[in-house]
């Protein structure tokens, strides 16, 4: 039996729009939005309201990472887990992202895996995102 994996999409808001589920919530350019609703992601990207920053596995976002599990990616048996963190269109090793986040003053759990780091990136401010981009450029 094949296991179904839900993807968690981290989006960067490009244009102002209201949340379709919570009409009181208004997203501003630079805000981050996480959702596992692929049709919503496709609609927002197609309309130019947001762009995809990263994709992770939704079931692990609050599961394995939070409990110190192997969310960093195991290459043995079962479903393949992501082994790299996608940020700004590039893939990075989890430790590189951890070091860069810590260097810009963003606290990161020592056992954070790919999904936890993807979630953390989705939560940082626009200024922190710019600093992270700069830090990653200097480490390449």
N, CA, C and O of each residue as an XYZ file, in Angstrom:
560
protein
N       0.846     -1.192      0.000
C       0.000      0.000      0.000
C       0.884      1.246      0.000
O       1.830      1.342      0.781
N       0.582      2.163     -0.847
C       1.378      3.378     -0.990
C       0.932      4.427      0.026
O      -0.261      4.683      0.189
N       1.891      5.018      0.692
C       1.632      6.053      1.687
C       1.468      7.400      0.996
O       2.264      7.754      0.126
N       0.448      8.146      1.374
C       0.220      9.474      0.803
C       0.912     10.504      1.685
O       0.714     10.539      2.900
N       1.715     11.329      1.062
C       2.447     12.366      1.791
C       1.878     13.718      1.395
O       1.765     14.030      0.209
N       1.523     14.515      2.384
C       1.043     15.873      2.126
C       2.226     16.826      2.144
O       3.050     16.804      3.058
N       2.293     17.654      1.126
C       3.362     18.646      1.054
C       2.936     19.910      1.787
O       1.768     20.297      1.754
N       3.877     20.534      2.437
C       3.650     21.812      3.087
C       4.402     22.857      2.276
O       5.626     22.807      2.159
N       3.659     23.800      1.722
C       4.238     24.825      0.867
C       4.434     26.101      1.672
O       3.511     26.568      2.340
N       5.630     26.660      1.606
C       5.914     27.961      2.214
C       5.909     28.980      1.072
O       6.702     28.886      0.135
N       5.011     29.944      1.167
C       4.844     30.945      0.118
C       5.276     32.322      0.610
O       5.111     32.655      1.783
N       5.826     33.110     -0.298
C       6.152     34.507     -0.032
C       5.095     35.337     -0.740
O       4.895     35.195     -1.947
N       4.419     36.202      0.002
C       3.357     37.032     -0.560
C       3.978     38.159     -1.385
O       4.888     38.854     -0.933
N       3.461     38.322     -2.614
C       3.961     39.354     -3.527
C       3.002     40.536     -3.649
O       3.432     41.670     -3.859
N       1.700     40.267     -3.518
C       0.661     41.293     -3.643
C      -0.324     41.156     -2.482
O      -0.471     40.072     -1.918
N      -0.989     42.238     -2.129
C      -1.980     42.231     -1.047
C      -3.171     41.369     -1.450
O      -3.680     41.478     -2.566
N      -3.613     40.505     -0.523
C      -4.841     39.742     -0.737
C      -5.406     39.294      0.604
O      -4.691     39.213      1.602
N      -6.726     39.001      0.605
C      -7.400     38.510      1.809
C      -7.361     36.995      1.829
O      -7.427     36.345      0.785
N      -7.254     36.438      3.029
C      -7.278     34.997      3.217
C      -8.662     34.469      2.858
O      -9.669     35.033      3.286
N      -8.721     33.396      2.081
C     -10.018     32.881      1.651
C     -10.782     32.206      2.793
O     -12.007     32.093      2.726
N     -10.090     31.760      3.824
C     -10.743     31.095      4.950
C     -11.062     32.059      6.089
O     -12.088     31.922      6.754
N     -10.192     33.022      6.309
C     -10.375     34.005      7.373
C     -10.349     35.393      6.716
O      -9.286     35.988      6.540
N     -11.525     35.892      6.361
C     -11.623     37.135      5.596
C     -11.097     38.361      6.345
O     -10.895     39.410      5.735
N     -10.876     38.246      7.647
C     -10.313     39.358      8.405
C      -8.795     39.437      8.220
O      -8.190     40.484      8.453
N      -8.179     38.316      7.797
C      -6.730     38.257      7.610
C      -6.367     38.794      6.228
O      -6.859     38.308      5.210
N      -5.498     39.806      6.209
C      -5.022     40.389      4.950
C      -3.513     40.163      4.882
O      -2.778     40.557      5.787
N      -3.062     39.532      3.813
C      -1.641     39.294      3.607
C      -1.030     40.472      2.856
O      -1.585     40.956      1.870
N       0.118     40.920      3.340
C       0.844     42.036      2.746
C       2.099     41.502      2.050
O       2.604     40.443      2.425
N       2.605     42.215      1.048
C       3.852     41.789      0.402
C       4.953     41.579      1.446
O       5.146     42.404      2.338
N       5.662     40.468      1.316
C       6.723     40.125      2.263
C       6.261     39.169      3.344
O       7.091     38.549      4.010
N       4.937     39.032      3.539
C       4.424     38.078      4.517
C       4.696     36.659      4.031
O       4.935     36.427      2.845
N       4.657     35.730      4.956
C       4.837     34.318      4.620
C       3.545     33.579      4.927
O       2.839     33.903      5.882
N       3.249     32.591      4.109
C       2.038     31.796      4.248
C       2.413     30.345      4.067
O       3.114     29.999      3.116
N       1.956     29.484      4.969
C       2.180     28.052      4.833
C       0.848     27.363      4.649
O      -0.109     27.650      5.369
N       0.778     26.453      3.685
C      -0.440     25.706      3.427
C      -0.097     24.367      2.798
O       0.943     24.213      2.157
N      -0.986     23.401      2.990
C      -0.827     22.108      2.323
C      -1.876     21.948      1.213
O      -2.020     20.868      0.640
N      -2.598     23.021      0.918
C      -3.648     23.013     -0.095
C      -3.042     23.351     -1.467
O      -2.815     24.518     -1.787
N      -2.785     22.312     -2.268
C      -2.134     22.495     -3.561
C      -2.942     23.390     -4.489
O      -2.364     24.204     -5.210
N      -4.260     23.260     -4.489
C      -5.066     24.106     -5.381
C      -4.956     25.572     -4.975
O      -4.964     26.452     -5.836
N      -4.854     25.848     -3.671
C      -4.680     27.223     -3.201
C      -3.323     27.768     -3.630
O      -3.215     28.912     -4.070
N      -2.286     26.938     -3.498
C      -0.946     27.335     -3.916
C      -0.951     27.667     -5.404
O      -0.456     28.716     -5.817
N      -1.519     26.760     -6.209
C      -1.563     26.986     -7.656
C      -2.311     28.268     -7.999
O      -1.880     29.022     -8.872
N      -3.428     28.523     -7.318
C      -4.228     29.717     -7.581
C      -3.449     30.990     -7.236
O      -3.424     31.936     -8.022
N      -2.812     31.012     -6.058
C      -2.067     32.206     -5.632
C      -0.882     32.483     -6.551
O      -0.612     33.636     -6.885
N      -0.173     31.429     -6.962
C       0.982     31.599     -7.837
C       0.524     32.029     -9.226
O       1.105     32.939     -9.818
N      -0.507     31.382     -9.745
C      -1.030     31.704    -11.077
C      -1.477     33.164    -11.163
O      -1.270     33.821    -12.184
N      -2.084     33.665    -10.099
C      -2.586     35.040    -10.071
C      -1.492     36.057     -9.731
O      -1.750     37.260     -9.722
N      -0.281     35.585     -9.453
C       0.831     36.483     -9.157
C       0.773     37.082     -7.764
O       1.411     38.101     -7.502
N       0.011     36.459     -6.863
C      -0.120     36.988     -5.506
C       0.975     36.475     -4.577
O       1.273     37.099     -3.558
N       1.578     35.331     -4.931
C       2.604     34.732     -4.079
C       3.531     33.887     -4.934
O       3.219     33.543     -6.074
N       4.690     33.559     -4.348
C       5.603     32.627     -5.009
C       6.021     31.571     -3.996
O       6.054     31.826     -2.792
N       6.334     30.395     -4.495
C       6.740     29.296     -3.627
C       8.179     29.523     -3.191
O       9.069     29.724     -4.018
N       8.396     29.487     -1.868
C       9.751     29.603     -1.334
C      10.343     28.233     -1.063
O      11.521     27.990     -1.322
N       9.507     27.334     -0.535
C      10.002     25.998     -0.254
C       8.840     25.032     -0.133
O       7.690     25.421      0.068
N       9.181     23.759     -0.262
C       8.200     22.688     -0.139
C       8.769     21.676      0.830
O       9.924     21.268      0.714
N       7.954     21.274      1.783
C       8.369     20.269      2.750
C       7.281     19.234      2.895
O       6.287     19.263      2.169
N       7.458     18.326      3.822
C       6.484     17.290      4.080
C       5.649     17.703      5.271
O       6.175     17.850      6.375
N       4.347     17.894      5.066
C       3.459     18.420      6.102
C       3.388     17.512      7.308
O       3.371     18.008      8.434
N       3.345     16.199      7.123
C       3.187     15.298      8.255
C       4.381     15.335      9.201
O       4.238     14.988     10.373
N       5.560     15.747      8.720
C       6.744     15.801      9.557
C       6.972     17.174     10.169
O       7.793     17.313     11.076
N       6.259     18.194      9.688
C       6.504     19.562     10.143
C       6.335     19.685     11.644
O       7.097     20.404     12.290
N       5.349     18.996     12.218
C       5.150     19.057     13.665
C       5.415     17.707     14.302
O       5.228     17.550     15.508
N       5.843     16.736     13.526
C       6.020     15.380     14.021
C       7.455     15.077     14.364
O       7.901     15.379     15.471
N       8.191     14.485     13.441
C       9.540     14.017     13.707
C      10.472     15.107     14.191
O      11.235     14.888     15.133
N      10.430     16.284     13.566
C      11.341     17.354     13.970
C      11.151     17.736     15.421
O      12.123     17.871     16.165
N       9.915     17.911     15.826
C       9.625     18.366     17.176
C      10.039     17.331     18.202
O      10.328     17.675     19.349
N      10.070     16.067     17.806
C      10.394     15.002     18.745
C      11.815     14.492     18.595
O      12.161     13.445     19.141
N      12.636     15.219     17.862
C      14.030     14.827     17.720
C      14.232     13.682     16.760
O      15.282     13.040     16.794
N      13.277     13.402     15.915
C      13.341     12.281     14.988
C      14.248     12.564     13.816
O      14.930     13.588     13.767
N      14.248     11.646     12.880
C      15.127     11.736     11.724
C      14.450     12.463     10.575
O      14.244     11.875      9.514
N      14.102     13.721     10.762
C      13.473     14.484      9.688
C      14.502     15.036      8.728
O      14.136     15.643      7.721
N      15.776     14.844      9.011
C      16.830     15.305      8.134
C      16.949     14.470      6.882
O      17.667     14.834      5.950
N      16.252     13.362      6.856
C      16.257     12.552      5.649
C      16.981     11.244      5.837
O      18.173     11.212      6.143
N      16.258     10.182      5.655
C      16.822      8.860      5.754
C      16.830      8.245      4.375
O      15.849      8.348      3.639
N      17.926      7.608      4.020
C      18.021      7.033      2.690
C      17.737      5.540      2.708
O      17.982      4.856      1.714
N      17.228      5.023      3.811
C      16.971      3.601      3.890
C      15.497      3.321      3.996
O      14.827      3.819      4.900
N      14.980      2.515      3.065
C      13.611      2.009      3.100
C      12.532      3.057      3.162
O      12.806      4.225      3.435
N      11.302      2.647      2.909
C      10.127      3.509      3.027
C      10.136      4.654      2.049
O      10.808      4.610      1.019
N       9.384      5.679      2.380
C       9.294      6.864      1.540
C      10.546      7.705      1.702
O      11.093      7.802      2.801
N      10.997      8.303      0.632
C      12.161      9.179      0.686
C      11.773     10.495      1.341
O      10.787     11.126      0.960
N      12.553     10.897      2.323
C      12.315     12.181      2.986
C      13.256     13.201      2.371
O      14.333     12.848      1.892
N      12.852     14.471      2.381
C      13.743     15.485      1.817
C      15.040     15.558      2.609
O      15.031     15.454      3.836
N      16.140     15.733      1.917
C      17.438     15.792      2.581
C      18.070     17.171      2.500
O      19.081     17.432      3.152
N      17.479     18.055      1.704
C      18.020     19.413      1.552
C      16.913     20.433      1.803
O      15.733     20.158      1.586
N      17.313     21.603      2.260
C      16.387     22.700      2.498
C      16.396     23.594      1.264
O      17.453     24.019      0.798
N      15.206     23.874      0.741
C      15.100     24.747     -0.420
C      14.818     26.163      0.077
O      13.859     26.399      0.812
N      15.668     27.094     -0.338
C      15.501     28.496      0.036
C      15.921     29.358     -1.136
O      17.017     29.201     -1.674
N      15.058     30.254     -1.524
C      15.342     31.212     -2.598
C      15.778     30.506     -3.878
O      16.674     30.973     -4.581
N      15.130     29.368     -4.177
C      15.401     28.641     -5.408
C      16.642     27.767     -5.385
O      16.983     27.166     -6.403
N      17.325     27.678     -4.253
C      18.536     26.857     -4.132
C      18.346     25.816     -3.042
O      17.556     26.009     -2.118
N      19.080     24.703     -3.157
C      19.057     23.667     -2.132
C      20.298     23.781     -1.261
O      21.405     23.998     -1.752
N      20.089     23.628      0.050
C      21.187     23.728      1.000
C      21.133     22.554      1.964
O      20.064     22.019      2.256
N      22.298     22.165      2.450
C      22.368     21.158      3.508
C      21.732     21.764      4.767
O      21.880     22.960      5.015
N      21.031     20.954      5.558
C      20.385     21.480      6.769
C      21.351     22.212      7.702
O      20.986     23.242      8.270
N      22.566     21.707      7.873
C      23.510     22.343      8.790
C      23.920     23.732      8.299
O      24.147     24.632      9.107
N      24.017     23.910      6.986
C      24.365     25.222      6.422
C      23.271     26.231      6.767
O      23.560     27.361      7.160
N      22.001     25.809      6.617
C      20.874     26.689      6.945
C      20.850     26.986      8.443
O      20.647     28.131      8.845
N      21.058     25.952      9.273
C      21.082     26.154     10.734
C      22.141     27.192     11.110
O      21.865     28.136     11.849
N      23.349     27.002     10.593
C      24.449     27.925     10.913
C      24.130     29.347     10.468
O      24.399     30.305     11.193
N      23.553     29.485      9.264
C      23.228     30.814      8.741
C      22.121     31.476      9.573
O      22.198     32.666      9.877
N      21.092     30.699      9.941
C      20.011     31.257     10.765
C      20.541     31.715     12.118
O      20.197     32.799     12.589
N      21.369     30.897     12.737
C      21.949     31.256     14.041
C      22.815     32.506     13.902
O      22.803     33.376     14.772
N      23.566     32.588     12.801
C      24.444     33.739     12.585
C      23.675     35.051     12.443
O      24.197     36.113     12.785
N      22.426     34.988     11.937
C      21.639     36.221     11.805
C      20.727     36.450     13.009
O      19.902     37.364     13.008
N      20.885     35.603     14.046
C      20.159     35.812     15.289
C      18.816     35.116     15.387
O      18.005     35.465     16.245
N      18.560     34.139     14.526
C      17.301     33.393     14.586
C      17.560     32.094     15.349
O      18.389     31.288     14.926
N      16.862     31.880     16.471
C      17.093     30.654     17.239
C      16.581     29.426     16.487
O      15.496     29.444     15.904
N      17.385     28.357     16.512
C      17.044     27.112     15.829
C      17.346     25.954     16.766
O      18.391     25.927     17.416
N      16.429     24.998     16.832
C      16.644     23.814     17.658
C      17.810     23.011     17.090
O      17.919     22.864     15.872
N      18.683     22.491     17.950
C      19.843     21.737     17.467
C      19.452     20.499     16.659
O      20.198     20.067     15.779
N      18.281     19.929     16.958
C      17.860     18.727     16.258
C      16.901     19.017     15.100
O      16.280     18.093     14.575
N      16.770     20.270     14.698
C      15.855     20.637     13.612
C      16.270     19.959     12.320
O      17.440     19.975     11.938
N      15.295     19.365     11.658
C      15.541     18.712     10.379
C      15.094     19.603      9.232
O      14.819     20.788      9.420
N      15.025     19.029      8.061
C      14.663     19.766      6.856
C      13.308     20.455      7.021
O      13.173     21.639      6.711
N      12.324     19.732      7.498
C      10.984     20.309      7.615
C      10.903     21.392      8.681
O      10.223     22.400      8.489
N      11.581     21.197      9.786
C      11.608     22.220     10.831
C      12.302     23.487     10.356
O      11.870     24.595     10.675
N      13.372     23.325      9.596
C      14.091     24.484      9.063
C      13.260     25.203      8.008
O      13.256     26.432      7.944
N      12.552     24.428      7.177
C      11.677     25.025      6.172
C      10.589     25.849      6.854
O      10.265     26.953      6.417
N      10.038     25.304      7.920
C       9.002     26.025      8.673
C       9.584     27.295      9.300
O       8.956     28.354      9.267
N      10.775     27.183      9.865
C      11.436     28.329     10.504
C      11.678     29.443      9.483
O      11.465     30.619      9.780
N      12.123     29.072      8.283
C      12.361     30.060      7.233
C      11.059     30.769      6.871
O      11.057     31.965      6.580
N       9.958     30.028      6.890
C       8.658     30.615      6.581
C       8.178     31.603      7.628
O       7.281     32.402      7.361
N       8.763     31.556      8.811
C       8.333     32.420      9.918
C       9.189     33.677     10.083
O       8.802     34.583     10.821
N      10.333     33.751      9.419
C      11.222     34.900      9.640
C      10.717     36.143      8.904
O       9.948     36.053      7.946
N      11.165     37.279      9.372
C      10.737     38.563      8.799
C      11.425     38.809      7.457
O      12.343     38.088      7.067
N      10.962     39.831      6.772
C      11.559     40.206      5.489
C      13.021     40.608      5.668
O      13.863     40.267      4.837
N      13.326     41.326      6.740
C      14.701     41.739      7.000
C      15.582     40.524      7.287
O      16.723     40.454      6.831
N      15.040     39.565      8.049
C      15.802     38.357      8.347
C      16.012     37.523      7.080
O      17.058     36.899      6.910
N      15.007     37.517      6.191
C      15.139     36.796      4.927
C      16.266     37.394      4.098
O      17.068     36.664      3.516
N      16.327     38.709      4.044
C      17.399     39.384      3.300
C      18.765     39.065      3.920
O      19.737     38.818      3.206
N      18.825     39.076      5.245
C      20.081     38.769      5.926
C      20.498     37.314      5.686
O      21.682     37.015      5.525
N      19.508     36.416      5.664
C      19.793     35.007      5.415
C      20.332     34.817      4.000
O      21.293     34.076      3.792
N      19.714     35.489      3.029
C      20.203     35.409      1.641
C      21.651     35.873      1.581
O      22.489     35.220      0.958
N      21.949     36.997      2.225
C      23.308     37.546      2.222
C      24.290     36.579      2.884
O      25.394     36.363      2.385
N      23.880     36.010      3.998
C      24.757     35.080      4.727
C      25.027     33.838      3.884
O      26.155     33.345      3.859
N      24.015     33.327      3.197
C      24.200     32.124      2.391
C      25.062     32.404      1.167
O      25.787     31.519      0.711
N      24.998     33.603      0.634
C      25.843     33.973     -0.508
C      27.308     33.963     -0.095
O      28.175     33.525     -0.851
N      27.574     34.454      1.117
C      28.975     34.523      1.574
C      29.534     33.161      1.979
O      30.750     33.004      2.079
N      28.658     32.164      2.217
C      29.130     30.846      2.615
C      29.309     29.907      1.428
O      29.844     28.810      1.586
N      28.869     30.322      0.237
C      28.973     29.434     -0.943
C      30.370     29.348     -1.469
O      30.618     28.647     -2.450
